[in-house]
Amino acid sequence: MGVSIYGLMGDGGRGVVKEIFAVVYAPKKKKRLPASCVQKMDSESAALEASDPDRKRHAAVVAGPSTSSESQQIYYLVRWLN
């Protein structure tokens, strides 16, 4: 049985993975995102400013990175910002 992303994050942000603001290249809006599609940003406003939905680059809050069962680095979508 899998563990929810919230279980990995733990209380007070001291868990295994961290929430970050990002711009995500997402031709299809998925919940699991390869690290190669995630650009870390310093703030929510920076993510929103750098996003370009017409080019499928969306501002988001993601959690990660985490290693998938296929040994790939992935991020989990927490929420879309635009």
PDB file of N, CA, C and O in Angstrom:
ATOM      1  N   MET A   1       0.851  -1.170   0.000  1.00  0.00           N
ATOM      2  CA  MET A   1       0.000   0.000   0.000  1.00  0.00           C
ATOM      3  C   MET A   1       0.898   1.234   0.000  1.00  0.00           C
ATOM      4  O   MET A   1       1.902   1.269   0.711  1.00  0.00           O
ATOM      5  N   GLY A   2       0.545   2.249  -0.793  1.00  0.00           N
ATOM      6  CA  GLY A   2       1.330   3.473  -0.896  1.00  0.00           C
ATOM      7  C   GLY A   2       1.094   4.412   0.272  1.00  0.00           C
ATOM      8  O   GLY A   2       0.139   4.264   1.033  1.00  0.00           O
ATOM      9  N   VAL A   3       1.981   5.371   0.391  1.00  0.00           N
ATOM     10  CA  VAL A   3       1.884   6.407   1.413  1.00  0.00           C
ATOM     11  C   VAL A   3       1.465   7.695   0.722  1.00  0.00           C
ATOM     12  O   VAL A   3       1.989   8.024  -0.343  1.00  0.00           O
ATOM     13  N   SER A   4       0.532   8.424   1.310  1.00  0.00           N
ATOM     14  CA  SER A   4       0.118   9.690   0.700  1.00  0.00           C
ATOM     15  C   SER A   4       1.256  10.688   0.764  1.00  0.00           C
ATOM     16  O   SER A   4       2.133  10.584   1.622  1.00  0.00           O
ATOM     17  N   ILE A   5       1.246  11.657  -0.141  1.00  0.00           N
ATOM     18  CA  ILE A   5       2.272  12.693  -0.151  1.00  0.00           C
ATOM     19  C   ILE A   5       2.255  13.469   1.153  1.00  0.00           C
ATOM     20  O   ILE A   5       3.309  13.897   1.625  1.00  0.00           O
ATOM     21  N   TYR A   6       1.094  13.659   1.743  1.00  0.00           N
ATOM     22  CA  TYR A   6       1.018  14.387   3.004  1.00  0.00           C
ATOM     23  C   TYR A   6       1.678  13.602   4.127  1.00  0.00           C
ATOM     24  O   TYR A   6       2.215  14.201   5.060  1.00  0.00           O
ATOM     25  N   GLY A   7       1.651  12.283   4.058  1.00  0.00           N
ATOM     26  CA  GLY A   7       2.347  11.463   5.038  1.00  0.00           C
ATOM     27  C   GLY A   7       3.861  11.589   4.910  1.00  0.00           C
ATOM     28  O   GLY A   7       4.577  11.532   5.909  1.00  0.00           O
ATOM     29  N   LEU A   8       4.351  11.759   3.676  1.00  0.00           N
ATOM     30  CA  LEU A   8       5.782  11.935   3.457  1.00  0.00           C
ATOM     31  C   LEU A   8       6.260  13.309   3.899  1.00  0.00           C
ATOM     32  O   LEU A   8       7.417  13.474   4.285  1.00  0.00           O
ATOM     33  N   MET A   9       5.366  14.301   3.842  1.00  0.00           N
ATOM     34  CA  MET A   9       5.762  15.666   4.169  1.00  0.00           C
ATOM     35  C   MET A   9       5.902  15.874   5.664  1.00  0.00           C
ATOM     36  O   MET A   9       6.700  16.708   6.091  1.00  0.00           O
ATOM     37  N   GLY A  10       5.168  15.158   6.452  1.00  0.00           N
ATOM     38  CA  GLY A  10       5.289  15.244   7.901  1.00  0.00           C
ATOM     39  C   GLY A  10       4.754  16.545   8.465  1.00  0.00           C
ATOM     40  O   GLY A  10       4.274  17.403   7.725  1.00  0.00           O
ATOM     41  N   ASP A  11       4.838  16.686   9.780  1.00  0.00           N
ATOM     42  CA  ASP A  11       4.345  17.875  10.472  1.00  0.00           C
ATOM     43  C   ASP A  11       5.372  18.991  10.416  1.00  0.00           C
ATOM     44  O   ASP A  11       6.567  18.758  10.595  1.00  0.00           O
ATOM     45  N   GLY A  12       4.904  20.189  10.168  1.00  0.00           N
ATOM     46  CA  GLY A  12       5.777  21.358  10.230  1.00  0.00           C
ATOM     47  C   GLY A  12       6.860  21.395   9.169  1.00  0.00           C
ATOM     48  O   GLY A  12       7.873  22.069   9.356  1.00  0.00           O
ATOM     49  N   GLY A  13       6.676  20.689   8.057  1.00  0.00           N
ATOM     50  CA  GLY A  13       7.654  20.736   6.985  1.00  0.00           C
ATOM     51  C   GLY A  13       8.955  19.998   7.257  1.00  0.00           C
ATOM     52  O   GLY A  13       9.949  20.241   6.572  1.00  0.00           O
ATOM     53  N   ARG A  14       8.977  19.099   8.244  1.00  0.00           N
ATOM     54  CA  ARG A  14      10.203  18.368   8.571  1.00  0.00           C
ATOM     55  C   ARG A  14      10.215  16.980   7.958  1.00  0.00           C
ATOM     56  O   ARG A  14      11.034  16.147   8.347  1.00  0.00           O
ATOM     57  N   GLY A  15       9.341  16.714   7.023  1.00  0.00           N
ATOM     58  CA  GLY A  15       9.231  15.382   6.449  1.00  0.00           C
ATOM     59  C   GLY A  15      10.289  15.094   5.399  1.00  0.00           C
ATOM     60  O   GLY A  15      11.280  15.814   5.281  1.00  0.00           O
ATOM     61  N   VAL A  16      10.070  14.050   4.653  1.00  0.00           N
ATOM     62  CA  VAL A  16      11.008  13.574   3.654  1.00  0.00           C
ATOM     63  C   VAL A  16      11.075  14.522   2.462  1.00  0.00           C
ATOM     64  O   VAL A  16      12.163  14.791   1.952  1.00  0.00           O
ATOM     65  N   VAL A  17       9.934  15.031   2.010  1.00  0.00           N
ATOM     66  CA  VAL A  17       9.898  15.942   0.868  1.00  0.00           C
ATOM     67  C   VAL A  17       9.378  17.299   1.317  1.00  0.00           C
ATOM     68  O   VAL A  17       8.701  17.414   2.338  1.00  0.00           O
ATOM     69  N   LYS A  18       9.706  18.329   0.534  1.00  0.00           N
ATOM     70  CA  LYS A  18       9.325  19.700   0.872  1.00  0.00           C
ATOM     71  C   LYS A  18       8.427  20.282  -0.209  1.00  0.00           C
ATOM     72  O   LYS A  18       8.540  19.914  -1.379  1.00  0.00           O
ATOM     73  N   GLU A  19       7.535  21.189   0.178  1.00  0.00           N
ATOM     74  CA  GLU A  19       6.733  21.941  -0.787  1.00  0.00           C
ATOM     75  C   GLU A  19       7.563  23.106  -1.308  1.00  0.00           C
ATOM     76  O   GLU A  19       8.230  23.801  -0.542  1.00  0.00           O
ATOM     77  N   ILE A  20       7.512  23.310  -2.617  1.00  0.00           N
ATOM     78  CA  ILE A  20       8.199  24.442  -3.232  1.00  0.00           C
ATOM     79  C   ILE A  20       7.296  25.060  -4.295  1.00  0.00           C
ATOM     80  O   ILE A  20       6.387  24.411  -4.813  1.00  0.00           O
ATOM     81  N   PHE A  21       7.564  26.326  -4.609  1.00  0.00           N
ATOM     82  CA  PHE A  21       6.908  26.965  -5.740  1.00  0.00           C
ATOM     83  C   PHE A  21       7.702  26.604  -6.979  1.00  0.00           C
ATOM     84  O   PHE A  21       8.925  26.475  -6.927  1.00  0.00           O
ATOM     85  N   ALA A  22       7.001  26.442  -8.099  1.00  0.00           N
ATOM     86  CA  ALA A  22       7.678  26.036  -9.327  1.00  0.00           C
ATOM     87  C   ALA A  22       6.880  26.453 -10.545  1.00  0.00           C
ATOM     88  O   ALA A  22       5.692  26.768 -10.469  1.00  0.00           O
ATOM     89  N   VAL A  23       7.578  26.444 -11.672  1.00  0.00           N
ATOM     90  CA  VAL A  23       6.918  26.513 -12.970  1.00  0.00           C
ATOM     91  C   VAL A  23       7.082  25.127 -13.563  1.00  0.00           C
ATOM     92  O   VAL A  23       8.190  24.594 -13.630  1.00  0.00           O
ATOM     93  N   VAL A  24       5.971  24.548 -13.991  1.00  0.00           N
ATOM     94  CA  VAL A  24       5.947  23.172 -14.458  1.00  0.00           C
ATOM     95  C   VAL A  24       5.572  23.144 -15.930  1.00  0.00           C
ATOM     96  O   VAL A  24       4.558  23.716 -16.329  1.00  0.00           O
ATOM     97  N   TYR A  25       6.395  22.473 -16.743  1.00  0.00           N
ATOM     98  CA  TYR A  25       6.015  22.224 -18.128  1.00  0.00           C
ATOM     99  C   TYR A  25       5.088  21.019 -18.096  1.00  0.00           C
ATOM    100  O   TYR A  25       5.500  19.910 -17.756  1.00  0.00           O
ATOM    101  N   ALA A  26       3.827  21.255 -18.456  1.00  0.00           N
ATOM    102  CA  ALA A  26       2.827  20.195 -18.336  1.00  0.00           C
ATOM    103  C   ALA A  26       1.871  20.213 -19.518  1.00  0.00           C
ATOM    104  O   ALA A  26       0.832  20.872 -19.468  1.00  0.00           O
ATOM    105  N   PRO A  27       2.221  19.479 -20.599  1.00  0.00           N
ATOM    106  CA  PRO A  27       1.276  19.374 -21.716  1.00  0.00           C
ATOM    107  C   PRO A  27      -0.062  18.778 -21.266  1.00  0.00           C
ATOM    108  O   PRO A  27      -1.122  19.133 -21.783  1.00  0.00           O
ATOM    109  N   LYS A  28       0.010  17.869 -20.298  1.00  0.00           N
ATOM    110  CA  LYS A  28      -1.181  17.303 -19.652  1.00  0.00           C
ATOM    111  C   LYS A  28      -1.008  17.548 -18.164  1.00  0.00           C
ATOM    112  O   LYS A  28       0.055  17.269 -17.610  1.00  0.00           O
ATOM    113  N   LYS A  29      -2.019  18.056 -17.523  1.00  0.00           N
ATOM    114  CA  LYS A  29      -1.906  18.340 -16.093  1.00  0.00           C
ATOM    115  C   LYS A  29      -2.005  17.031 -15.318  1.00  0.00           C
ATOM    116  O   LYS A  29      -3.081  16.451 -15.177  1.00  0.00           O
ATOM    117  N   LYS A  30      -0.856  16.582 -14.821  1.00  0.00           N
ATOM    118  CA  LYS A  30      -0.754  15.325 -14.079  1.00  0.00           C
ATOM    119  C   LYS A  30      -0.427  15.593 -12.627  1.00  0.00           C
ATOM    120  O   LYS A  30      -0.085  16.717 -12.259  1.00  0.00           O
ATOM    121  N   LYS A  31      -0.530  14.566 -11.799  1.00  0.00           N
ATOM    122  CA  LYS A  31      -0.222  14.687 -10.375  1.00  0.00           C
ATOM    123  C   LYS A  31       1.224  14.314 -10.076  1.00  0.00           C
ATOM    124  O   LYS A  31       1.782  14.773  -9.079  1.00  0.00           O
ATOM    125  N   ARG A  32       1.839  13.494 -10.918  1.00  0.00           N
ATOM    126  CA  ARG A  32       3.248  13.119 -10.761  1.00  0.00           C
ATOM    127  C   ARG A  32       4.027  13.767 -11.891  1.00  0.00           C
ATOM    128  O   ARG A  32       3.674  13.612 -13.060  1.00  0.00           O
ATOM    129  N   LEU A  33       5.086  14.496 -11.550  1.00  0.00           N
ATOM    130  CA  LEU A  33       5.803  15.303 -12.531  1.00  0.00           C
ATOM    131  C   LEU A  33       7.283  14.935 -12.545  1.00  0.00           C
ATOM    132  O   LEU A  33       7.924  14.942 -11.494  1.00  0.00           O
ATOM    133  N   PRO A  34       7.839  14.614 -13.710  1.00  0.00           N
ATOM    134  CA  PRO A  34       9.269  14.331 -13.776  1.00  0.00           C
ATOM    135  C   PRO A  34      10.073  15.577 -13.399  1.00  0.00           C
ATOM    136  O   PRO A  34       9.675  16.696 -13.723  1.00  0.00           O
ATOM    137  N   ALA A  35      11.190  15.383 -12.722  1.00  0.00           N
ATOM    138  CA  ALA A  35      12.021  16.515 -12.292  1.00  0.00           C
ATOM    139  C   ALA A  35      12.459  17.371 -13.468  1.00  0.00           C
ATOM    140  O   ALA A  35      12.648  18.577 -13.308  1.00  0.00           O
ATOM    141  N   SER A  36      12.624  16.783 -14.641  1.00  0.00           N
ATOM    142  CA  SER A  36      13.050  17.546 -15.819  1.00  0.00           C
ATOM    143  C   SER A  36      11.999  18.560 -16.275  1.00  0.00           C
ATOM    144  O   SER A  36      12.310  19.449 -17.068  1.00  0.00           O
ATOM    145  N   CYS A  37      10.779  18.442 -15.795  1.00  0.00           N
ATOM    146  CA  CYS A  37       9.692  19.360 -16.162  1.00  0.00           C
ATOM    147  C   CYS A  37       9.420  20.418 -15.095  1.00  0.00           C
ATOM    148  O   CYS A  37       8.511  21.233 -15.254  1.00  0.00           O
ATOM    149  N   VAL A  38      10.197  20.414 -14.011  1.00  0.00           N
ATOM    150  CA  VAL A  38       9.952  21.301 -12.871  1.00  0.00           C
ATOM    151  C   VAL A  38      11.099  22.304 -12.738  1.00  0.00           C
ATOM    152  O   VAL A  38      12.263  21.923 -12.617  1.00  0.00           O
ATOM    153  N   GLN A  39      10.750  23.587 -12.764  1.00  0.00           N
ATOM    154  CA  GLN A  39      11.728  24.657 -12.538  1.00  0.00           C
ATOM    155  C   GLN A  39      11.406  25.302 -11.194  1.00  0.00           C
ATOM    156  O   GLN A  39      10.358  25.929 -11.037  1.00  0.00           O
ATOM    157  N   LYS A  40      12.300  25.150 -10.232  1.00  0.00           N
ATOM    158  CA  LYS A  40      12.085  25.700  -8.890  1.00  0.00           C
ATOM    159  C   LYS A  40      12.102  27.224  -8.947  1.00  0.00           C
ATOM    160  O   LYS A  40      12.889  27.820  -9.681  1.00  0.00           O
ATOM    161  N   MET A  41      11.219  27.847  -8.158  1.00  0.00           N
ATOM    162  CA  MET A  41      11.140  29.298  -8.080  1.00  0.00           C
ATOM    163  C   MET A  41      11.247  29.715  -6.615  1.00  0.00           C
ATOM    164  O   MET A  41      10.966  28.930  -5.709  1.00  0.00           O
ATOM    165  N   ASP A  42      11.660  30.969  -6.398  1.00  0.00           N
ATOM    166  CA  ASP A  42      11.861  31.466  -5.033  1.00  0.00           C
ATOM    167  C   ASP A  42      10.569  31.823  -4.316  1.00  0.00           C
ATOM    168  O   ASP A  42      10.517  31.802  -3.087  1.00  0.00           O
ATOM    169  N   SER A  43       9.516  32.152  -5.078  1.00  0.00           N
ATOM    170  CA  SER A  43       8.280  32.610  -4.436  1.00  0.00           C
ATOM    171  C   SER A  43       7.085  32.324  -5.337  1.00  0.00           C
ATOM    172  O   SER A  43       7.230  31.980  -6.510  1.00  0.00           O
ATOM    173  N   GLU A  44       5.902  32.476  -4.752  1.00  0.00           N
ATOM    174  CA  GLU A  44       4.671  32.313  -5.528  1.00  0.00           C
ATOM    175  C   GLU A  44       4.602  33.359  -6.633  1.00  0.00           C
ATOM    176  O   GLU A  44       4.239  33.044  -7.766  1.00  0.00           O
ATOM    177  N   SER A  45       4.950  34.604  -6.307  1.00  0.00           N
ATOM    178  CA  SER A  45       4.870  35.666  -7.322  1.00  0.00           C
ATOM    179  C   SER A  45       5.864  35.418  -8.460  1.00  0.00           C
ATOM    180  O   SER A  45       5.554  35.704  -9.617  1.00  0.00           O
ATOM    181  N   ALA A  46       7.042  34.895  -8.155  1.00  0.00           N
ATOM    182  CA  ALA A  46       8.020  34.579  -9.200  1.00  0.00           C
ATOM    183  C   ALA A  46       7.505  33.457 -10.099  1.00  0.00           C
ATOM    184  O   ALA A  46       7.688  33.498 -11.315  1.00  0.00           O
ATOM    185  N   ALA A  47       6.870  32.468  -9.506  1.00  0.00           N
ATOM    186  CA  ALA A  47       6.309  31.366 -10.289  1.00  0.00           C
ATOM    187  C   ALA A  47       5.195  31.866 -11.199  1.00  0.00           C
ATOM    188  O   ALA A  47       5.127  31.488 -12.369  1.00  0.00           O
ATOM    189  N   LEU A  48       4.325  32.713 -10.664  1.00  0.00           N
ATOM    190  CA  LEU A  48       3.236  33.247 -11.468  1.00  0.00           C
ATOM    191  C   LEU A  48       3.764  34.121 -12.608  1.00  0.00           C
ATOM    192  O   LEU A  48       3.253  34.062 -13.726  1.00  0.00           O
ATOM    193  N   GLU A  49       4.780  34.924 -12.325  1.00  0.00           N
ATOM    194  CA  GLU A  49       5.353  35.807 -13.340  1.00  0.00           C
ATOM    195  C   GLU A  49       6.040  35.020 -14.458  1.00  0.00           C
ATOM    196  O   GLU A  49       5.964  35.404 -15.625  1.00  0.00           O
ATOM    197  N   ALA A  50       6.706  33.924 -14.106  1.00  0.00           N
ATOM    198  CA  ALA A  50       7.441  33.119 -15.085  1.00  0.00           C
ATOM    199  C   ALA A  50       6.550  32.141 -15.848  1.00  0.00           C
ATOM    200  O   ALA A  50       6.968  31.583 -16.863  1.00  0.00           O
ATOM    201  N   SER A  51       5.336  31.932 -15.370  1.00  0.00           N
ATOM    202  CA  SER A  51       4.453  30.966 -16.036  1.00  0.00           C
ATOM    203  C   SER A  51       3.990  31.502 -17.390  1.00  0.00           C
ATOM    204  O   SER A  51       3.938  32.711 -17.614  1.00  0.00           O
ATOM    205  N   ASP A  52       3.662  30.587 -18.271  1.00  0.00           N
ATOM    206  CA  ASP A  52       3.161  30.927 -19.609  1.00  0.00           C
ATOM    207  C   ASP A  52       2.208  29.810 -20.038  1.00  0.00           C
ATOM    208  O   ASP A  52       2.606  28.900 -20.765  1.00  0.00           O
ATOM    209  N   PRO A  53       0.953  29.880 -19.591  1.00  0.00           N
ATOM    210  CA  PRO A  53       0.003  28.795 -19.883  1.00  0.00           C
ATOM    211  C   PRO A  53      -0.159  28.491 -21.379  1.00  0.00           C
ATOM    212  O   PRO A  53      -0.441  27.351 -21.749  1.00  0.00           O
ATOM    213  N   ASP A  54       0.017  29.498 -22.237  1.00  0.00           N
ATOM    214  CA  ASP A  54      -0.088  29.247 -23.679  1.00  0.00           C
ATOM    215  C   ASP A  54       1.006  28.308 -24.178  1.00  0.00           C
ATOM    216  O   ASP A  54       0.841  27.622 -25.186  1.00  0.00           O
ATOM    217  N   ARG A  55       2.134  28.289 -23.450  1.00  0.00           N
ATOM    218  CA  ARG A  55       3.248  27.388 -23.788  1.00  0.00           C
ATOM    219  C   ARG A  55       3.298  26.190 -22.837  1.00  0.00           C
ATOM    220  O   ARG A  55       4.306  25.490 -22.745  1.00  0.00           O
ATOM    221  N   LYS A  56       2.190  25.975 -22.137  1.00  0.00           N
ATOM    222  CA  LYS A  56       2.031  24.834 -21.220  1.00  0.00           C
ATOM    223  C   LYS A  56       3.013  24.866 -20.046  1.00  0.00           C
ATOM    224  O   LYS A  56       3.434  23.822 -19.549  1.00  0.00           O
ATOM    225  N   ARG A  57       3.372  26.085 -19.608  1.00  0.00           N
ATOM    226  CA  ARG A  57       4.236  26.275 -18.436  1.00  0.00           C
ATOM    227  C   ARG A  57       3.383  26.917 -17.348  1.00  0.00           C
ATOM    228  O   ARG A  57       3.057  28.102 -17.420  1.00  0.00           O
ATOM    229  N   HIS A  58       3.026  26.130 -16.345  1.00  0.00           N
ATOM    230  CA  HIS A  58       2.064  26.533 -15.330  1.00  0.00           C
ATOM    231  C   HIS A  58       2.736  26.714 -13.969  1.00  0.00           C
ATOM    232  O   HIS A  58       3.621  25.945 -13.593  1.00  0.00           O
ATOM    233  N   ALA A  59       2.305  27.738 -13.243  1.00  0.00           N
ATOM    234  CA  ALA A  59       2.779  27.948 -11.876  1.00  0.00           C
ATOM    235  C   ALA A  59       2.087  26.934 -10.965  1.00  0.00           C
ATOM    236  O   ALA A  59       0.898  26.653 -11.114  1.00  0.00           O
ATOM    237  N   ALA A  60       2.849  26.395 -10.026  1.00  0.00           N
ATOM    238  CA  ALA A  60       2.304  25.361  -9.145  1.00  0.00           C
ATOM    239  C   ALA A  60       3.065  25.314  -7.836  1.00  0.00           C
ATOM    240  O   ALA A  60       4.160  25.861  -7.706  1.00  0.00           O
ATOM    241  N   VAL A  61       2.459  24.650  -6.875  1.00  0.00           N
ATOM    242  CA  VAL A  61       3.154  24.236  -5.657  1.00  0.00           C
ATOM    243  C   VAL A  61       3.343  22.732  -5.804  1.00  0.00           C
ATOM    244  O   VAL A  61       2.382  21.995  -6.024  1.00  0.00           O
ATOM    245  N   VAL A  62       4.578  22.288  -5.683  1.00  0.00           N
ATOM    246  CA  VAL A  62       4.884  20.865  -5.817  1.00  0.00           C
ATOM    247  C   VAL A  62       5.630  20.393  -4.577  1.00  0.00           C
ATOM    248  O   VAL A  62       6.191  21.197  -3.832  1.00  0.00           O
ATOM    249  N   ALA A  63       5.631  19.094  -4.366  1.00  0.00           N
ATOM    250  CA  ALA A  63       6.355  18.484  -3.251  1.00  0.00           C
ATOM    251  C   ALA A  63       7.378  17.515  -3.815  1.00  0.00           C
ATOM    252  O   ALA A  63       7.082  16.738  -4.723  1.00  0.00           O
ATOM    253  N   GLY A  64       8.577  17.569  -3.272  1.00  0.00           N
ATOM    254  CA  GLY A  64       9.594  16.649  -3.751  1.00  0.00           C
ATOM    255  C   GLY A  64      10.977  17.228  -3.609  1.00  0.00           C
ATOM    256  O   GLY A  64      11.165  18.224  -2.911  1.00  0.00           O
ATOM    257  N   PRO A  65      11.927  16.637  -4.243  1.00  0.00           N
ATOM    258  CA  PRO A  65      11.800  15.472  -5.119  1.00  0.00           C
ATOM    259  C   PRO A  65      11.724  14.167  -4.322  1.00  0.00           C
ATOM    260  O   PRO A  65      12.086  14.088  -3.148  1.00  0.00           O
ATOM    261  N   SER A  66      11.243  13.179  -5.015  1.00  0.00           N
ATOM    262  CA  SER A  66      11.131  11.838  -4.466  1.00  0.00           C
ATOM    263  C   SER A  66      11.582  10.864  -5.552  1.00  0.00           C
ATOM    264  O   SER A  66      11.477  11.171  -6.740  1.00  0.00           O
ATOM    265  N   THR A  67      12.067   9.731  -5.168  1.00  0.00           N
ATOM    266  CA  THR A  67      12.492   8.735  -6.148  1.00  0.00           C
ATOM    267  C   THR A  67      11.356   7.750  -6.396  1.00  0.00           C
ATOM    268  O   THR A  67      10.830   7.138  -5.466  1.00  0.00           O
ATOM    269  N   SER A  68      10.990   7.610  -7.666  1.00  0.00           N
ATOM    270  CA  SER A  68       9.898   6.708  -8.030  1.00  0.00           C
ATOM    271  C   SER A  68      10.376   5.255  -8.000  1.00  0.00           C
ATOM    272  O   SER A  68      11.562   4.986  -7.813  1.00  0.00           O
ATOM    273  N   SER A  69       9.452   4.339  -8.185  1.00  0.00           N
ATOM    274  CA  SER A  69       9.801   2.915  -8.210  1.00  0.00           C
ATOM    275  C   SER A  69      10.674   2.581  -9.418  1.00  0.00           C
ATOM    276  O   SER A  69      11.322   1.535  -9.447  1.00  0.00           O
ATOM    277  N   GLU A  70      10.691   3.477 -10.422  1.00  0.00           N
ATOM    278  CA  GLU A  70      11.541   3.297 -11.602  1.00  0.00           C
ATOM    279  C   GLU A  70      12.873   4.034 -11.448  1.00  0.00           C
ATOM    280  O   GLU A  70      13.612   4.188 -12.420  1.00  0.00           O
ATOM    281  N   SER A  71      13.183   4.494 -10.222  1.00  0.00           N
ATOM    282  CA  SER A  71      14.417   5.213  -9.892  1.00  0.00           C
ATOM    283  C   SER A  71      14.526   6.573 -10.582  1.00  0.00           C
ATOM    284  O   SER A  71      15.634   7.053 -10.823  1.00  0.00           O
ATOM    285  N   GLN A  72      13.403   7.193 -10.897  1.00  0.00           N
ATOM    286  CA  GLN A  72      13.375   8.524 -11.492  1.00  0.00           C
ATOM    287  C   GLN A  72      13.036   9.545 -10.413  1.00  0.00           C
ATOM    288  O   GLN A  72      12.258   9.249  -9.506  1.00  0.00           O
ATOM    289  N   GLN A  73      13.610  10.744 -10.501  1.00  0.00           N
ATOM    290  CA  GLN A  73      13.276  11.823  -9.576  1.00  0.00           C
ATOM    291  C   GLN A  73      11.966  12.460 -10.041  1.00  0.00           C
ATOM    292  O   GLN A  73      11.849  12.881 -11.191  1.00  0.00           O
ATOM    293  N   ILE A  74      10.984  12.527  -9.141  1.00  0.00           N
ATOM    294  CA  ILE A  74       9.683  13.098  -9.480  1.00  0.00           C
ATOM    295  C   ILE A  74       9.235  14.065  -8.391  1.00  0.00           C
ATOM    296  O   ILE A  74       9.692  14.015  -7.250  1.00  0.00           O
ATOM    297  N   TYR A  75       8.329  14.939  -8.788  1.00  0.00           N
ATOM    298  CA  TYR A  75       7.652  15.850  -7.872  1.00  0.00           C
ATOM    299  C   TYR A  75       6.167  15.518  -7.905  1.00  0.00           C
ATOM    300  O   TYR A  75       5.658  15.023  -8.911  1.00  0.00           O
ATOM    301  N   TYR A  76       5.484  15.788  -6.822  1.00  0.00           N
ATOM    302  CA  TYR A  76       4.042  15.579  -6.739  1.00  0.00           C
ATOM    303  C   TYR A  76       3.343  16.933  -6.732  1.00  0.00           C
ATOM    304  O   TYR A  76       3.754  17.845  -6.015  1.00  0.00           O
ATOM    305  N   LEU A  77       2.304  17.060  -7.517  1.00  0.00           N
ATOM    306  CA  LEU A  77       1.521  18.273  -7.543  1.00  0.00           C
ATOM    307  C   LEU A  77       0.769  18.442  -6.228  1.00  0.00           C
ATOM    308  O   LEU A  77       0.064  17.531  -5.792  1.00  0.00           O
ATOM    309  N   VAL A  78       0.916  19.593  -5.603  1.00  0.00           N
ATOM    310  CA  VAL A  78       0.115  19.936  -4.422  1.00  0.00           C
ATOM    311  C   VAL A  78      -1.081  20.748  -4.877  1.00  0.00           C
ATOM    312  O   VAL A  78      -2.219  20.445  -4.522  1.00  0.00           O
ATOM    313  N   ARG A  79      -0.815  21.802  -5.680  1.00  0.00           N
ATOM    314  CA  ARG A  79      -1.911  22.579  -6.283  1.00  0.00           C
ATOM    315  C   ARG A  79      -1.375  23.452  -7.403  1.00  0.00           C
ATOM    316  O   ARG A  79      -0.217  23.868  -7.384  1.00  0.00           O
ATOM    317  N   TRP A  80      -2.237  23.725  -8.387  1.00  0.00           N
ATOM    318  CA  TRP A  80      -1.917  24.656  -9.458  1.00  0.00           C
ATOM    319  C   TRP A  80      -2.167  26.072  -8.961  1.00  0.00           C
ATOM    320  O   TRP A  80      -3.113  26.307  -8.209  1.00  0.00           O
ATOM    321  N   LEU A  81      -1.329  27.015  -9.374  1.00  0.00           N
ATOM    322  CA  LEU A  81      -1.525  28.410  -9.006  1.00  0.00           C
ATOM    323  C   LEU A  81      -2.221  29.189 -10.119  1.00  0.00           C
ATOM    324  O   LEU A  81      -2.795  30.249  -9.870  1.00  0.00           O
ATOM    325  N   ASN A  82      -2.173  28.670 -11.338  1.00  0.00           N
ATOM    326  CA  ASN A  82      -2.916  29.296 -12.457  1.00  0.00           C
ATOM    327  C   ASN A  82      -3.388  28.243 -13.424  1.00  0.00           C
ATOM    328  O   ASN A  82      -4.028  28.567 -14.425  1.00  0.00           O
TER     329      ASN A  82
END
